[in-house]
Amino acid sequence: MMIDDDMENGNLGPYQDRPRIFPNMRSKPYAPWIFRILMGINVRVLFILLLLGLGVVFYIGASTSPIIVFVFSVCIFSFLFSVYLTKWVLSKDEGPPEMSQISDAIRDGAEGFFRTQYGTISKMACLLALVILCIYLFRTTTPQQESSGLGRSTSAYITVVAFLLGAMCSGVAGYVGMWVSVRANVRVSSAARRSAREALQIAVRAGGFSAIVVVGMAVIGIAILYATFYVWLGVDSPGSMKVTDLPLLLVGYGFGASFVALFAQLGGGIYTKAADVGADLVGKVEQGIPEDDPRNPAVIADLVGDNVGDCAARGADLFESIAAEIISAMILGGTMAQRCKIEDPSGFILFPLVVHSFDLVISSVGILSIRGSRDSSVKAPVEDPMAILQKGYSVTIVLAVLTFGASTRWMLYTEQAPSAWFNFALCGLVGIITAYAFVWITQYYTDYKHGPVRSLALSSSTGHGTNIIAGISLGLESTALPVLVISVSIVSTFWLGHTSGLVDEAGNPTGGLFGTAVATMGMLSTAAYVLTMDMFGPIADNAGGIVEMSQQPESVREITDVLDAVGNTTKATTKGFAIGSAALASFLLFSAYMDEVATFAQEPFKQVDIAIPEVFVGGLLGSMLIFLFSAWACSAVGRTAQEVVQEVRRQFIERPGIMDYKEKPDYGRCVAIVASASLREMIKPGALAIVSPIVIGILFRILGYYTGHSLLGAKVVAAMLMFATVSGILMALFLNTAGGAWDNAKKYIETGALGGKGSDCHKAAITGDTVGDPFKDTAGPSLHVLIKMLATITLVMAPVFL
């Protein structure tokens, strides 16, 4: 990057008094091709096309079910609400010019990386779509598919289209998350000069925009796909597919969403944590300069990473979580309705879409419940942002209980079992309580107001080693309560569903698994508000960086520090929430996989016997996959961070004037290093996740063929999936909680406790935070995506293992 003549000759005044000009990270503005096409169309033509599109969508919906029309209506009103939030946030001022310059540099770097990363992911998605097409064209068909006239080619093209649509929507969800964060950060920074409450409100509403769009896209995408297939295939007409079999055609959508989310989480996580580790190790520890100091060459890369790792990746992640949960619940609802011979099964199939439609409404109310303070003075006492966010969450929880109960009565009432809806309402209540318990447990272990993080901070006073030991032990301990909560939730909801009164033709209770599915929906019934709290974190983090780099008064930085610390807790909370929902969703997808195998094999497949040596080996391989994936993800961060450390050290040596504000760091060089390295490093762990179940299933299928064990491949894959799910949940809980606790232990010391910034205790806490960075933002979040992707890929590829 070029520097001007004054800088070259060293003829500079004090750095603080000079215009602060930050680098452009790309050569031209970037927007995804979909948005470029839309922006190139005349406004009137676009409006007419939009009306025609809405007309077609509502016509298809009306031809399917009034419930689909209701879902479409709620989603569209939610999108209009998100437009209102966008206009409200963008109407706020961007502060002084130096703030805007920093924000522009962050935006340019984030959008440039997004373009490159998603270009790579889209190529891999197209290649995988071709593989899926070839497999489906040559796979066997079930008797149900043959009787309905759904041939191999039709099934293949439907699955591929669903896969590509899911991948595209997941990518758009990621872009939306990043788009709002890179524009809201500077506005939060500017608001922090006036009041903490205003800064909080802007950050929450910006996160709310992203959350509403992500959840709305997941719901309307599945609804449109369902309605289109319903009309196109003539479902429920004589000689055609039954409506109870239709949800299985949507599995490709979930697989596409999981595929993009995994690589987005890996690439974004490697980017953000490699830059963060490099910036902290050299800037804080070696040079003794504050976090986000403009003299640190890696600081822009670090702030860019918050957007591509915590916003874009989390948007794709939550989109995938909701899509997987909706599809798995629709499959189980259809299967149960078919077994019970329910006259109108549409209520059980479409119930998940209705629940998440209400989620959009109640989360919007929760977001609006957080308002600005009347006292606009920056000297006013800072309210606890976590308490304010918790109030909004409490409002959302209360509304969720009411709307969930109403939804079960509306959708799940049947004359065959008049009281079944009440049992399922209780299942939803258990799910909501589970979500709240996960939020509370994660907050207890990661918020420095509570004992665990303060004990971890205290361990830093005796050195770096004791900090690491305390952090690891805290992370290991933190797995106990969530596992107990998940266990109680699964057992209690299965029992409630089992005793709902729904029975098959032989009189056997069949509602157990659907009860667990309803609990999963209850847990995710406030997903939009939880995602809002998650998006709040990186926006607040970026705002703090902009305040520090633009050298605002210490009082302003104190406000953003408080918001940042709360953001760390909300990010950890969302990860715990996502892990819990992943555990329940994987359990449902596993059951759907066993049903799919039984359908194709035309023989019962209800148990997996791990006493069979090959099946036990499959379980071992599943657990090994989790550890190997985590190792590769963490080592990718380590290798990339080493490159950043070397580059930052080089700049401090070759440009000694940086420390005296006489030379400007080359921010662009660090951005280029982490961008190229993260794209390179994400391939290996991602490929491991996709290839492993397919290779294991095919190898043991061949072995089973020669040993006379017809379902060996399917059983080994089932064991692999079971063990991988259990190991992955525990590993993700450990990594996410330990990383979040290390981060907030450092934040606690930075408030002035135990010697404050610059002390030996602080340096030990920075080491712990550095170790925890790849745990909480790369390996941990990627694991719960991996768990669900393994479940969806085995469901999609089930015939290959037979």
N, C-alpha and C positions, 0 to 999 in steps of 0.2 A: 504494500500500500504506500502511495507517494505522500511525502510531507512537504510543506511549503518552505520557501527560502528562509523565512524567519526561524522556523524550527530547525532547518538544516544548519544554520549558522549559530544557533543558540541565542538569537537576539529576542528573547521572550521576557515579557513582564511576568508578574505572578499569575500562575495558571488559573486561579480562581477569578481573576479580573478580566480574563480574555474570553471572547465568545467560545462557547463549548460546542464544537462541531464534531459530530459522530459519523462514522462511515456508512456508506450505502452498501448493503450486502448483496444486492442483485442489480442486474442491468436494466430490467424493465418490470413494471407492475405485473403481478401474477394473480390470476383467479382460475379455478378449475374450468375445463372446457365447457361444461354445462352452463356455468354462469356467464362465460364469455359469449356463448351463443345467445343466451337470453338477453344480455345487455346490448347485443347488436341488433335486436329486433325493435321496430317502432313500438312506442308505448301503447298506442291504440290497438295495433295488431296483436301485441302481447296480451292486452286486456281481453280482446275477443277470443284469442286462443285459450286463455285461462278459463273464461266462462264456458267455452265448448268442452274443455277438459273436465271441468267440474260437472257439467251436464252428463257427460259420458260416465264419469265415476258414479254419480248418484243414480243414473239409470241402471248400471250394472248392480249397484248395491240394492236398489229397489227390486230388481229381478232375483236377488238372492234371498234377502231377509230384511225386515224392518230394523233388526238389531244392527246390521251393517250400516244402514242409513244413519242410525243414531251415532255409531262410532265415527263415521265420516264427518258428521256435523260437529261433534265435540272436537275432533282433531283440527278441523278448519278454524273453528273459533279460537282454539289454543294457538294456532299459528298467527292469527290476527293479534292475540294478546302478546305473543313474542315480538311482533312488529312494534307494538306499543312500547314494550320494554326497551327495544333497540333504540327507538327514537328518543326515549327518555334519557337513556344513558349517553347517547351521542350528543344530546343537547347540552351536556355539561362541558365546562371549559377545560382546555388542555393545559392550563397553567402557562408559565413563562416559556420563552423559546427554547431554553436548554432542555426543559422537560420533553418538549415535542421532538427535539432532535434525537434524544436518547430513545424515545418510544418508536420513532421511525426506524432507527437502526435495529431495534428488537423485532419490529414488524417485518422488515426486509429479510432479516436472517431467518425468521420462523417460516415465512411464506416460501422463501427459496428452498429451505430444507424440505418443507412439505411437498413442494412440487417434485423434487428429486426422489424423495422417499416413496411417495404414492405412485410415481411413475414406475419405480421398480416393483412395487407390490402389484400394480395392475398387470404388468407383464407376467409375473408369476401366477396371478389369478387366472389369466387367459390360458396359460399352459396347463394348469390344474384342471380347468374347465374342459379342455380337450381330452385329458386323461379320463375324467369322469364320463364324458360322452362315449369314449371307446369302450369303457367298462360296461356301461349301461346298454350299449348296442349289442353286446355279446353275452349278457347275463341272462339267467333264467327268469321266467315270469311266474307269478303266483296264479292259482286258479281264479282268484277274485279278479285279477287284472285281465285274464283271458276272457272271462265271462262278461266283463264290462267293455270289452273292445279296446282296452288301453294296451296297445302293443309296445314292443321294446323301443322302437324309434320314438314314439310319442312320449313314453316315460323318460327316455334319455334327454330329449330336448326340453321337457318340462323341468327336470332336475337341473340341467345346465343353466337354463334361463333364471330359475330361482336362485341358484348359486351366484350368478353374476349380478343379479339385482341386489341380493343381500350384501355382496362385496361392495357394490357401488354405494348403497345407502349407508353402509358402515363408514366408507371413506368420506361421504358428505357429512356424516355426523361428526367425524373427526375434524373436518375443515371448519364446521360451524363452531365447534369448541374453541379452536384456535383463533378464528376470525374475531370473535367477540373479545377474547382475552387480550389480544394485542392492541385493541382500541380502548378497552376499559382501563387498562393499567395506569395510563397517564392521567386519566380523569380521576381515578382514586387518589393518585399522588397529589393532584391539585386540590381535591376536596379535603385532604388531610391537613392542608394549610389553614383550613377554616374550622373543621370539627371532625371528631372521630366518628360520630353517628352518621354524618353525611357520607364519609368515605366508606363506611360499612354498608350503607344502603346502596351505593353505586355498585360496589363489588357484588353484593347479593343479587341485585337485579340483573347485572351482566351475567352472572352465573345462572340465574333463572332463565334468561333468554336461551342459553345453550341447552339447559336441561329440558325445557319445554319442547324445543325443536327435536332433540334427540329422542325423547320418549314418544312424541307425536309421530315422528318418522317411523319408528319401530312399529307402532300400532297401525298406522294407516298403510304402511308397506305390506304388512301381513294381511290386512283386511282387503286391500286391493287385489293381492295375489289370490287370496281365497275366493273372492267374488268372481274374479276373472276365470279361474279354473272351473268354478261352479257353473257359470253360464256357458263357457266354451265346451266343456265336456258333457253338458246336459245332465248334471248330477241328479240322481233320484228319479230320472225318467226311465221307462221300461228298457231293460237291456244295457243300462249304463252304470257307471260307478255309484256306489252308495255314499251318502254324505259322511258317514262315519269313517270311510277310508280316505277321504279327501285330505285331512291334515298331514298324512304321510308324504304327500307331494310337496309340502312346504319345508321339509327337512333341509333341502339344498339351500334355502334362504338362510337358515341358521348356520349352516356350514360356511357359507360365504362371509357372513358377518363375523364368525369366529376366526376365519383365516386372516381377514384384514386386521381385526383387533389384535391378534397375536403379534403380527409383524409390526403394527403401529406401536404396540406397547414395548416390544423389544427394541426397535430402532429409536423411538423417542426416549425410552428409559436409559439406553446406553448413552445417547447424546447428552441428556440433561445431567446425569450423574458423573459422567467423565469430565464435563466442563466444571461441575460443582467441586468435585474432588481436586482437580488441578488448581482451581482458583483458591480453594481453602488451604491446601498444603503449602503452596508457595506464598500466597498473599498473607494469610493470617499467621501461619506458624513461622515461616522463614523470614518474611519481611515485616511482620507485626502491623500490617495495615488493616483497617476495618473491612467487614464484609461489604461487597458491592462498591468498593472504593474505585474511583475512575482510573487510578493508576494501575490497576490490575488488568493485564492484557486479556485475561480469560473472562472478565466480568460480563461482557456482552454475550458471549457464548453461553454463560451460565443463565442469564436472563432469557435468552432465546429458548434454552432447554426447558425452562418452566412451561413454556407455551406448547412446544411440540411433544413434551413428555407427559406433563400433568394435565394439559387441556385437550389437545388433539387426541392423544392416546386414550385418555379417560373417557372422552366422548364416544369413541369407537368401542371401548370396553363395555360401558354401560348399555350402549345400543345392543351389543351382542348378548349381554346378560338378559335383557328384557325379551329380545327375540327368541332366545333359546328357551326361556321359561314359558313364554306364550305358546310356542309350538309344541313343547313337550306336554303341557297341560291340555292342549287341544287334542293331541293324539290319545292321551289317556282318557279324556272325556268321551271321545268318540268310541274308543274300545269298550269302555264301561257301558255306554248307552246301547251299543250293539249287543253286548252279552245280556243286558237286562231287558232287551226288547222294548226300550222306551219309544213311545209312539213318535214324539218330536224330539230328536236328539240335538237340535241346533242350539238349545240353551246351554247344554253341557259343553259343546264344542266352542261356542263363541263367548262363553263366560270370561275367559282371560282378557279378551279385547274390551269387554265392558268394564272390568275392574281397572284396567289401565286408562281407559277413557275418564273414569272418575278420578284416577290418580292425577291426570292433567288438571282437572278442575280444583281439587282440594289443595294441590301443591301451589297453584296460582294464588289461592287465597292465603296460604302460608307465606308466600313470597311478598304479597302486598301487605301482610301484617307487620312487616319490618319497615318502619317509617323513620324519617329524619327527626332529629331533636329540635326543639324550639330554641334551645341555647346554641347559637352558632359560633360561640367563642372558642378558639383553639385552646384557651386556658381553662375551659370548663372541665370538671372532673370526667375522666374517661370511664364510661360504663363498660362492664365486662361484655365484650362482643359475644363470647360463648353463651352467656345467659340470654342475650337477645336472640341468638340463633336458636337456642333451645326452646324459647317461647314460641317462635314460629313453628318449630318441629312439633311442639305439643299441640298447637292448633291443628296442624296437619294430621297428627295421630288421631285426635278426637273425631275429626271429620271422616278419616279413613274407616274408623270403626262403624260409624253410622252408614256411610255409603256402601261398605262391604256387606253389612247385614241386609240392606235394601237390595243389593245386587243378587245375593244368594236367593232371597225370596222371589225376586222377579225371574231369574234365569234357571234356578235349580229346583223349583217346585214341580213335583210330579205326583199324579194320583196313585202311582204304584207304591210310593213311600212318602206320605204327606209330611212327615217330620224330618225327612232327610236334609232338607235345606237348612234346618236349624243346626244339625250336626256339622254341616259344611261351614255354616257361619261361625261356629265355634272353632273349626279348623283355621279359618281365616284370622280369628282373634288370636289364636296361638301363634300364627305367623307374624302378626303385628307385634305381639309381645316379644317374640324372638328377635325381630328387627330392633326393637327398643333396647332389649338386653344386650345385643351386640354393640349398639352405639354406646351404651353405658360402660360395658366392659372395656371396650377399646379406649374410651375417654379416660377411664380409671388408670389404665396402664401407660397412657401416652401424654396426659395433661400434667404439667408441672405443679398444678394445684394439689395433686394427690401424692401419696407416699412413695409409690414405686419410682417415679421419675426423680423425686427429691433424693431418695436413697442412691439412685444412680449418679446424680450430680455430686453427692457427698463422696462417693467412691473415687471421683476424679481427683480429690484432694490428696490421695496417696499415690497418684501416678497414672500413667497411660494403661498399664497392664490391668490394674484393678478395675478401671473403667470398662475395659473390654470384657473382663470376667463377669462383672455385675450386669452388663448389658445382655450378654448371652444368657445368663441365668434368668433374667427378667423375661426375655423372649420365650425361653423354654417353659417357664411357669405360666405365661399368658395363654398357652394353648389349652389349659385345663378347663377353665370356665366355658369358653365357646364350645368345646366338644361336648360338655355336659348339656349345654343349652340345645345344641343340634340334636343330640341323642333323645332328650326329652321331647323335643318338637316332633321328630320323626315317629317315635313310638306312640305318642299321644294322638297325633293327627291320623296315623294309620288306624288306630283303635276307634277313633270317632267316625272315620269313614266306614270302617268295617261294621260298625253297629248302627249305620244310618238306615238300615232296612232295605237297601237295594240288593237284590239277589238275582242270580242267573236262572236259567231254565231248570237246573238241577236243585235249586234252593240254596246254593252256596253264596255267602256274602261276597260282594265284588267291589265295594266302595273304598277299600283301604288305601290303595295307591292314589285314587283321585283325591282322597282326603289330604294326603301329603302334598299333592299338586296344588290344592286350594291353599294350604299353608304357605307354600312358596309364593303364590300370588298375594297372599296377605303380607308376607314379608316385603314384597316389592311394591305394595300398594301405595307407598310414599316415595317411590324411586326418584321422581322428578325433584322433590324437595331435597332428598339426600344428595343427588347429583349437584343441585344448586350449592349446597354447603361444600361439596368437593371442589367445584370450580372456583368458589370464593378463595380457596387457599392459594393457588398459583397467581391469581390476579393480585392478591394482597402482597405476595412475595415480590412480584414484579414491581408493584408500587413502591415497596420499600427500597428496591434497588434503584429506581429512578430518583427517589428522594435523596438517597446517598450520593449518587453520581452527580446530581445537579447541585449538591452541597447546600441543601435547605437547612434551616435552623434545627437544632437538636430536638426541640419540642415537636416538630413535625415527624422526625424520625422515630420518636417515642411512640407516636400514634401508630405508625406503620409497623413498628416492631410488635406491638400488642396484637394488631390484626394478623401479622405473619405467624406469630406463635399460635394463635387460635386456628389459623389456616392449616398449620401442621397437624393439629389435632383433628380437624374436620377431614383432612385428607386420609389420615390413618383410620378414622371412623368409617369413611366410605369404603376403604379397602376391607375392613372387617365385615362390613355389611355385604360387600360383593362376595367375600369368601363364604359366608353363611348361605347366601342365595345360590352360589355355585354348588355347594354341597347338596342342597335339596334338588336343584335342577339336574345335577348329574345322576342322582338317584332315580329321578323320573326317566331320564333319557336311557339309563341302563335298563330299566324295566321295559321301555319301548323297544330297545335293541333285542331283548330276549323274546318279546312277542313277534318281532319282525323275523328273527331266525326261525321260530316255530312255524310261522306262516310259510316261509320259503321251503323249509325242510319237510313240512307237512307231518311233523311229529312233535310231541311235547318237549318244551325246553324251559323248565321252571327252576332248576337248581344247578349250581356250579360246585362240583365236588373237588375241593383242593387236595384231597387225599390221592388223587390221580397225579403221578409225578409230573407229567407234561403240563397239567393245569397249574400245579404249584409253581413250576418254573415260569409260566406266564405271569403269575402274580409277582414273582421276584423281579422279572423284567420290567413290570409296570412300576414298581417302587424304584428300581434302578434308574428308570427313565426320568423320574422326578429329580433325583439327586444329580444326575448327569446334566440335565437341562439347566438346573439352578447353577451348577458349577460353571457351565459354559457362559451363562448370562453374566455372572459376577466377574469371571475372568475377562470377558469382553470389555466390561467397564474398566477393569484394572489396566488392561493393555492400552486402551484409548487414553485413560487418565495419565499414564506414563508419558505418552506423546505430548499431552498438554503441559504437564509439569516441566518437561525438557524445554518446550517452546517458551513458557513463561520465564523460566530461569535464564534462557538465552537472551530474551529481550531485556531483562533487568541488568544483565552483564553488559550487553552491547549498547544499551541506551541508559546509561546511569542517570541521565537527566529526568527519567520518568519519575523517580522518587521525589524530586524537587519541583515537579510540575513544569519542567523545562522542555520535555519531549513527550510526544503523545504515543501511547502504546499502539501496536498494530493489532487491533481487535479482530480484524478480518481474518488474520492468519489462524487464530485459535478457532474461529467459527468454521473455517475450511477444514481444519484437522478433525474436529469432532463430527462434522457432517459426513465426510468421506469414510471415516473409520466406523461410525455407527451403522451406515448402510452396508459396509463390508461385514461387520461382525454379527449382524442380525440374521444372516442367512443360515449359518450352521445350526444354532439351536432351533430355529424355526423349521428347517428341513428335518431335523431329528424328530420333532413332534409330529410331522405329517407322515413321514416315511415309516416310522417304527411300527404303528399298529398294522399297517398294510403288509409290511414284510413279515412280521410275526404271524399274522393270520394266515398268509399264503404258505409259509414254510410248514406250519403245523397242520394245515389242511392237506398238504402233500404227504406229510408223515402219517396222518390219519388215514389217508387213502391206502397206503401200503400196509398199515397195521390193522385195517378193518374197523377203524373208529371213525364213523361218518361225520360226527359233529365236533371232532377234536379241535379244528381250527377256530370254530366259533366259541368253544368253551375256553380255550386258551386266551383268546382276545377278551372274553368276558372277565376272566380272572385278572388279566392285565389292567383292564379298566377299573375293576374294583380296588385293587391294591394301589393303583396310581391315584385314584380319587382320595383314598384315605391318607396316603402319604403326602399327596399334594396339599390337602387341606391343612394338615399339621405343619408342613413346611412353610406354607404361605402365611399362616398365623404367626409362626415364629419370626419369619423374616420381616413382615410388615410391622409387627408390634415392637420388636427390638430396634428396628431402624427409626421408627417414630419416637421411641423413648430416648434414644441417643440424641436425636435432633433437639428435642425439647429440653433435655438435660443441659445442653449447650445454651439454649435460649434462656433457661432459668438462671444460669451463671451470668449471662450477659445482662440480666436485669440488675446486677450489682451483688448478687449473692456469692458467697465463698470466694471473694476476691475480685469478682467482676472481670471485665474484658482485659485481656493481656496478661492475666495471672497464669501461673503454672497449672492451676486447676482448670482454667479456661482452655489452655493448650491440650490438656489431656482429654477434655470434653470434645474438642475439635477432632482429635484422633478417633474417638468413638463415633462421632457424627460421620466422619469420613468412611469408616468401616460400614456403618449402617446405610449409607447412601445407596449402594447397589442392592442392598437387601430390600429396602422399602419402596424404591422407585423403579427397579428393573426386574429382578428375579421374582420378588413377591407378587406384584400385580400381574406379571406374565403367567404365573403359575395357575391362578384361578381361571384365566382365559384358556390355558392349556388343558385344564381338567375338562372344561365344557367342550373344547374342540375335539378332544379324544372321544368324548361321548357322541358328538355329532358325526364325526368321520367314521366311527364304527357302525353307526346306524345307517349312514349312506352306503357304506361298503359291505354291509352284512352279507349279501349274496356271494361276494367274492370269497368269503371264508367257508363256504359250504361245498 
